[in-house]
Amino acid sequence: MKKKIFLLILIFTLIFLFNNFYNHVNLYISQIVNFDKKDINIQSYKVQIEAKEFSNIEKNLSGLTYNFLTNTFFAISNRPRNIYELNKNGDIIRQIKLSGFKDTEGITHIKNDTFALVDEKKESVIIIKIDSSTNHINYEDSKAIKLEIQNFENFGFEGVTYNSFKNTILIANEKFPMKIIEISNWETNNPIFQKSEIFENIKQYVSDISSFTFNEKTNNFIILSDESKMILEVNQKGKLLSYQYLTKGKMYLENDIPQPEGITIDKENNIYIVSEPNLFYKFSK
């Protein structure tokens, strides 16, 4: 009798230990499987603000960035050449006049009060400072990183973003080919330029890149295409993770986004887009 009780206790103990081990193994395997699935799943987003019109901006919005320190956005236009600070509802807080610039195509927040913007005609990335009192920025007072465009075949600025993990500035080529230039050592007088073809893999899905942004939470890129009217999420190897169309019916849009030119993402993973001539969009899960 005692032997039977002992055997039953032993069997139940082994079953318990096995189940506990099995659960831990399953948890471990699921963590491994999901490790490469750090994406935001763009198809799960819905529009929250659609085509809000900026009354103080007539046309030519060309870029958008998010400053997590101020929890505000900074949009840029190329004619007239201005920067606009916006709140999360798309209301203009202030306007910053740009002097001496020619063709401002994108803007990105780097850290603290430091931003970078690209000027296609000046063939430069310009490092600028914007604090709470800034209302005017002169090109001559800013640091310009000159790009020798002839060294980069068919290169045309269509977006800029900052990789905070690598401390590099990235500039996207619109198309033919879809490449990026990564600038390291940008804080010195000897910046280092490196070409990358990670976006070459997405040319089967979109025909151009109008803007892109780096998501610090996932270490992935969010890419905006004007011609294909799409948002794509890709990892740093160029693998497509998720995507969505910016057309009527998708994400509960009532109409197509006419000409999407700038994209950014905030710390809650909400996605924001500006479109020419002067429209603001917000998407959330």
C-alpha positions as CSV (number, residue, x, y, z in Angstrom):
1,M,0.0,0.0,0.0
2,K,2.8,2.4,0.9
3,K,4.6,1.5,-2.3
4,K,1.4,2.4,-4.3
5,I,1.0,5.7,-2.6
6,F,4.7,6.5,-3.2
7,L,4.4,5.6,-6.8
8,L,1.3,7.8,-7.2
9,I,3.1,10.7,-5.5
10,L,6.1,10.1,-7.8
11,I,4.0,10.0,-10.9
12,F,2.1,13.2,-10.0
13,T,5.4,14.9,-9.2
14,L,6.9,13.9,-12.5
15,I,3.8,15.1,-14.4
16,F,3.9,18.5,-12.6
17,L,7.6,18.9,-13.3
18,F,7.2,17.9,-16.9
19,N,4.3,20.4,-17.4
20,N,6.3,23.1,-15.8
21,F,9.3,22.4,-18.0
22,Y,7.0,22.2,-21.1
23,N,5.5,25.6,-20.3
24,H,8.9,27.2,-19.9
25,V,10.2,25.6,-23.1
26,N,7.1,26.9,-25.0
27,L,7.6,30.4,-23.5
28,Y,11.2,30.4,-24.5
29,I,10.4,29.2,-28.1
30,S,7.7,31.8,-28.5
31,Q,10.1,34.5,-27.4
32,I,12.6,33.3,-30.0
33,V,10.0,33.1,-32.8
34,N,8.6,36.6,-32.0
35,F,12.0,38.2,-31.6
36,D,12.1,39.1,-35.3
37,K,8.4,40.2,-35.3
38,K,9.0,43.6,-33.7
39,D,6.7,45.4,-36.0
40,I,3.8,47.8,-35.5
41,N,1.5,46.1,-38.0
42,I,0.5,49.1,-40.1
43,Q,-2.7,47.2,-41.3
44,S,-4.1,47.5,-37.8
45,Y,-4.2,51.3,-37.8
46,K,-7.3,53.5,-38.3
47,V,-7.4,57.2,-39.3
48,Q,-8.2,59.6,-36.3
49,I,-7.6,62.9,-38.0
50,E,-8.2,63.1,-41.8
51,A,-7.2,65.9,-44.1
52,K,-7.1,68.6,-41.5
53,E,-6.2,71.8,-43.5
54,F,-3.6,74.2,-42.2
55,S,-5.2,77.7,-42.7
56,N,-1.8,79.4,-42.4
57,I,0.0,77.2,-45.0
58,E,-1.1,77.5,-48.6
59,K,1.0,74.7,-50.2
60,N,4.3,72.8,-50.6
61,L,4.5,70.9,-47.3
62,S,7.5,68.7,-47.8
63,G,8.5,67.0,-44.5
64,L,7.5,66.2,-40.9
65,T,9.3,65.1,-37.7
66,Y,8.5,64.4,-34.1
67,N,10.3,65.9,-31.1
68,F,9.7,63.5,-28.1
69,L,11.1,66.1,-25.7
70,T,8.5,68.7,-26.5
71,N,5.8,66.2,-27.7
72,T,5.3,68.4,-30.7
73,F,5.9,68.1,-34.5
74,F,7.9,70.2,-36.8
75,A,6.8,70.4,-40.4
76,I,8.7,72.1,-43.3
77,S,7.7,73.7,-46.6
78,N,9.9,74.5,-49.5
79,R,7.9,77.5,-51.0
80,P,7.7,79.5,-48.8
81,R,10.7,78.1,-46.9
82,N,9.4,77.9,-43.3
83,I,9.3,75.5,-40.4
84,Y,6.0,75.1,-38.4
85,E,5.7,73.7,-34.9
86,L,2.5,71.7,-34.5
87,N,0.7,70.1,-31.6
88,K,-0.7,66.6,-31.7
89,N,-4.0,67.8,-33.1
90,G,-2.3,69.4,-36.0
91,D,-2.7,73.0,-34.8
92,I,0.2,75.4,-35.6
93,I,2.0,76.7,-32.5
94,R,4.5,78.9,-34.2
95,Q,6.2,79.6,-37.5
96,I,10.0,79.7,-38.0
97,K,11.3,81.6,-41.0
98,L,14.2,80.2,-43.0
99,S,16.6,82.6,-44.8
100,G,19.2,81.7,-47.3
101,F,17.8,78.2,-48.0
102,K,16.8,77.1,-51.5
103,D,14.8,73.8,-51.7
104,T,14.1,72.3,-48.3
105,E,12.8,68.8,-48.8
106,G,12.8,67.2,-45.3
107,I,13.4,67.6,-41.6
108,T,14.3,65.3,-38.7
109,H,14.8,65.8,-35.0
110,I,18.1,64.6,-33.7
111,K,18.4,65.3,-30.0
112,N,17.8,68.1,-27.6
113,D,17.4,71.3,-29.7
114,T,19.3,69.9,-32.7
115,F,17.6,69.1,-36.0
116,A,18.7,68.3,-39.5
117,L,17.1,69.3,-42.8
118,V,18.0,68.7,-46.4
119,D,18.3,71.3,-49.1
120,E,18.3,69.6,-52.5
121,K,19.5,72.6,-54.5
122,K,22.3,73.4,-52.0
123,E,23.2,69.6,-52.1
124,S,23.6,69.8,-48.3
125,V,22.3,68.4,-45.0
126,I,22.1,71.4,-42.7
127,I,22.3,71.1,-38.9
128,I,20.1,73.7,-37.2
129,K,19.1,74.6,-33.6
130,I,15.5,75.2,-32.5
131,D,14.8,76.1,-29.0
132,S,11.6,77.5,-27.4
133,S,12.3,81.1,-28.6
134,T,13.5,80.4,-32.1
135,N,11.5,82.3,-34.8
136,H,14.1,82.7,-37.5
137,I,17.0,80.5,-38.9
138,N,19.7,81.8,-41.2
139,Y,21.6,79.4,-43.5
140,E,24.8,81.2,-42.9
141,D,24.5,80.6,-39.1
142,S,24.0,76.9,-39.5
143,K,26.4,73.9,-40.1
144,A,26.1,72.6,-43.7
145,I,27.3,69.1,-44.6
146,K,28.0,69.3,-48.3
147,L,27.2,66.3,-50.4
148,E,29.0,65.8,-53.7
149,I,25.9,64.7,-55.6
150,Q,27.9,63.7,-58.7
151,N,29.3,60.9,-56.6
152,F,25.9,59.4,-56.0
153,E,24.2,58.5,-59.3
154,N,20.7,59.9,-59.9
155,F,20.5,61.1,-56.4
156,G,17.6,63.4,-55.4
157,F,16.7,64.2,-51.8
158,E,13.3,63.0,-50.7
159,G,13.6,62.4,-47.0
160,V,15.9,62.5,-44.0
161,T,15.8,60.7,-40.6
162,Y,18.1,60.0,-37.6
163,N,19.2,56.6,-36.3
164,S,19.6,57.3,-32.5
165,F,21.2,53.9,-31.9
166,K,24.0,54.5,-34.4
167,N,24.1,58.3,-34.2
168,T,23.8,58.5,-38.0
169,I,21.8,60.8,-40.3
170,L,20.2,59.0,-43.2
171,I,19.0,60.5,-46.5
172,A,16.7,58.7,-49.0
173,N,16.9,58.8,-52.7
174,E,13.4,59.0,-54.3
175,K,14.0,56.3,-57.0
176,F,16.3,55.0,-59.7
177,P,17.7,53.5,-57.5
178,M,16.1,53.5,-54.1
179,K,19.2,54.0,-52.0
180,I,20.1,55.8,-48.8
181,I,23.2,57.7,-47.8
182,E,24.2,57.2,-44.1
183,I,26.3,59.9,-42.6
184,S,28.3,59.1,-39.5
185,N,30.8,61.3,-37.7
186,W,28.5,64.2,-38.7
187,E,29.2,66.3,-35.6
188,T,32.8,66.8,-36.7
189,N,34.4,68.4,-39.7
190,N,35.1,65.0,-41.3
191,P,31.8,63.3,-41.8
192,I,31.8,59.8,-43.3
193,F,29.3,58.9,-46.1
194,Q,28.2,55.4,-46.9
195,K,25.8,54.2,-49.5
196,S,23.3,51.5,-48.6
197,E,20.9,49.5,-50.8
198,I,18.6,48.2,-48.1
199,F,15.6,49.8,-49.7
200,E,16.3,48.2,-53.1
201,N,14.1,45.2,-51.9
202,I,11.0,47.4,-51.7
203,K,11.0,48.5,-55.3
204,Q,8.7,45.5,-56.1
205,Y,6.1,47.2,-53.9
206,V,6.5,50.9,-54.5
207,S,7.8,53.1,-57.3
208,D,9.2,55.9,-55.1
209,I,10.1,57.1,-51.6
210,S,8.7,60.5,-50.6
211,S,9.7,60.3,-46.9
212,F,10.8,57.9,-44.2
213,T,11.4,57.8,-40.5
214,F,13.2,55.6,-38.0
215,N,11.2,54.0,-35.2
216,E,13.3,53.8,-32.1
217,K,11.0,51.4,-30.4
218,T,11.3,48.7,-33.1
219,N,14.6,49.6,-34.7
220,N,12.7,49.6,-38.1
221,F,12.0,52.1,-40.8
222,I,8.5,53.5,-41.8
223,I,8.6,54.5,-45.5
224,L,6.1,56.7,-47.3
225,S,5.4,56.4,-51.0
226,D,3.6,59.2,-52.9
227,E,3.3,57.6,-56.3
228,S,2.2,54.2,-54.9
229,K,0.1,55.7,-52.1
230,M,1.5,53.3,-49.5
231,I,3.2,53.1,-46.1
232,L,5.7,50.3,-45.6
233,E,7.5,49.1,-42.5
234,V,10.9,47.4,-43.2
235,N,13.7,46.3,-40.9
236,Q,17.3,47.3,-41.3
237,K,17.9,44.5,-43.7
238,G,15.2,45.8,-46.0
239,K,12.7,43.0,-45.2
240,L,9.1,44.1,-45.6
241,L,7.3,43.6,-42.2
242,S,3.9,45.3,-42.8
243,Y,2.3,47.8,-45.2
244,Q,-1.0,49.6,-46.0
245,Y,-2.4,51.7,-48.8
246,L,-3.3,55.4,-48.4
247,T,-6.5,55.1,-50.5
248,K,-10.2,55.5,-49.9
249,G,-11.5,52.8,-47.6
250,K,-8.1,51.7,-46.2
251,M,-7.7,52.5,-42.5
252,Y,-11.2,54.0,-42.7
253,L,-10.1,56.8,-45.0
254,E,-12.9,58.7,-46.7
255,N,-10.7,59.8,-49.6
256,D,-7.3,59.1,-51.0
257,I,-4.4,61.0,-49.5
258,P,-3.6,63.3,-52.5
259,Q,0.1,63.8,-52.3
260,P,1.8,62.4,-49.1
261,E,5.1,64.1,-48.5
262,G,6.1,63.6,-44.9
263,I,5.8,60.9,-42.2
264,T,6.7,60.5,-38.6
265,I,5.8,58.4,-35.5
266,D,5.4,59.5,-31.9
267,K,6.3,57.7,-28.7
268,E,2.9,56.0,-28.6
269,N,3.4,54.6,-32.1
270,N,0.8,56.9,-33.6
271,I,1.6,57.6,-37.2
272,Y,1.3,61.2,-38.7
273,I,1.4,62.2,-42.3
274,V,1.4,65.6,-44.1
275,S,0.3,65.9,-47.7
276,E,0.5,68.6,-50.2
277,P,-0.9,71.1,-50.5
278,N,-1.5,71.6,-46.7
279,L,-3.1,68.6,-45.1
280,F,-2.6,66.7,-41.8
281,Y,-3.4,63.1,-40.9
282,K,-3.2,61.0,-37.8
283,F,-3.4,57.2,-37.5
284,S,-3.7,55.1,-34.4
285,K,-4.4,51.5,-33.4
